[in-house]
Amino acid sequence: MAGVDAAGVGAGGAGGVVLEARGLALSWDEGASTCVRVDALEVREGELVCLVGRSGCGKTTLLHALAGLTRPLSGQVLLRGRDVTGLAGQVSYMFQKDLLLPNKRVVDNVCLPLTLAGVPKAEARERAQALLGRFGLAGCEGKWPSELSGGMRQRAAFLRTYLMGNDVVLLDEPFSALDALTRADLRDWYLGAARELGLSTLMITHDVDEAVSMASRIYVLSAGEGPGEPARISDEVEVGRAAGADAGDFGLTPEFLTAKREVLSALGVG
């Protein structure tokens, strides 16, 4: 995965479209009526985009379709212009829970994507070991998941996701189970890691402050206007983050408050 210039990440200077949804119609279950309709959604090279919305409006359903875990009723998912609709494994996907296996040490947990892909165990461990320091896990390779803090477990889950080998990453509320201080630290850490590793990210979050402090753009998914109407993306908010700004620093700026008000208004709050 080639790195990218930090000026092009997390800001308006991001490059071309890497992940795109066109005319998606999604259902909760096979054969059910449409519950989510997305006419257009895109993630550009090197940017972090957030998807926010009230509980139960279909955010995870949309993420599953983008990951190829479910097939939409209609529409397309494109990865760098290639149709990957319904094809799993084309992007990296990190679930809300870290899902570390309790009977495997950290190094064997994080290199699971490599071993499942047929990489010999010794080589997989070597490749994982080389990245442990960058992911804040130096010296943790021989530990069991139960010996890690919540933040360290999430770092291990991020590394495992990265080792899936795709530079387009989908994150489902990755910080929601952490305390406030750990969340703040990991937000800034992830922004730095994404810049260094050249990742393009779409992240679900319920936390508006988190979305505004991390994203270059925010999609707001809103429930249908009437009974039986599908949820839709009602707004797209451009966030005025300076290139390379830390989440914590940007959270103290007037631009942060302006974007937050716009997102809250789109959600019907305040």
Rosetta blueprint (number, residue, H / E / L):
1 M L
2 A L
3 G L
4 V L
5 D L
6 A H
7 A H
8 G H
9 V L
10 G L
11 A L
12 G L
13 G L
14 A L
15 G L
16 G L
17 V E
18 V E
19 L E
20 E E
21 A E
22 R E
23 G E
24 L E
25 A E
26 L E
27 S L
28 W L
29 D L
30 E L
31 G L
32 A L
33 S L
34 T L
35 C L
36 V E
37 R E
38 V E
39 D E
40 A E
41 L E
42 E E
43 V E
44 R E
45 E L
46 G L
47 E L
48 L E
49 V E
50 C E
51 L E
52 V E
53 G E
54 R L
55 S L
56 G L
57 C L
58 G L
59 K H
60 T H
61 T H
62 L H
63 L H
64 H H
65 A H
66 L H
67 A L
68 G L
69 L L
70 T L
71 R L
72 P L
73 L L
74 S E
75 G E
76 Q E
77 V E
78 L E
79 L E
80 R L
81 G L
82 R E
83 D E
84 V L
85 T L
86 G L
87 L L
88 A L
89 G L
90 Q L
91 V L
92 S E
93 Y E
94 M E
95 F L
96 Q L
97 K L
98 D L
99 L L
100 L L
101 L L
102 P L
103 N L
104 K L
105 R L
106 V H
107 V H
108 D H
109 N H
110 V H
111 C L
112 L H
113 P H
114 L H
115 T H
116 L H
117 A L
118 G L
119 V L
120 P L
121 K H
122 A H
123 E H
124 A H
125 R H
126 E H
127 R H
128 A H
129 Q H
130 A H
131 L H
132 L H
133 G L
134 R L
135 F L
136 G L
137 L L
138 A L
139 G L
140 C L
141 E L
142 G L
143 K L
144 W L
145 P H
146 S H
147 E H
148 L L
149 S L
150 G H
151 G H
152 M H
153 R H
154 Q H
155 R H
156 A H
157 A H
158 F H
159 L H
160 R H
161 T H
162 Y H
163 L L
164 M L
165 G L
166 N L
167 D L
168 V E
169 V E
170 L E
171 L E
172 D E
173 E L
174 P L
175 F L
176 S L
177 A L
178 L L
179 D L
180 A H
181 L H
182 T H
183 R H
184 A H
185 D H
186 L H
187 R H
188 D H
189 W H
190 Y H
191 L H
192 G H
193 A H
194 A H
195 R H
196 E H
197 L H
198 G L
199 L L
200 S E
201 T E
202 L E
203 M E
204 I E
205 T L
206 H L
207 D L
208 V H
209 D H
210 E H
211 A H
212 V H
213 S H
214 M H
215 A L
216 S L
217 R E
218 I E
219 Y E
220 V E
221 L E
222 S E
223 A L
224 G L
225 E L
226 G L
227 P L
228 G L
229 E L
230 P L
231 A E
232 R E
233 I E
234 S E
235 D E
236 E E
237 V E
238 E E
239 V L
240 G L
241 R L
242 A L
243 A L
244 G L
245 A L
246 D L
247 A H
248 G H
249 D H
250 F H
251 G L
252 L L
253 T L
254 P H
255 E H
256 F H
257 L H
258 T H
259 A H
260 K H
261 R H
262 E H
263 V H
264 L H
265 S H
266 A H
267 L L
268 G L
269 V L
270 G L
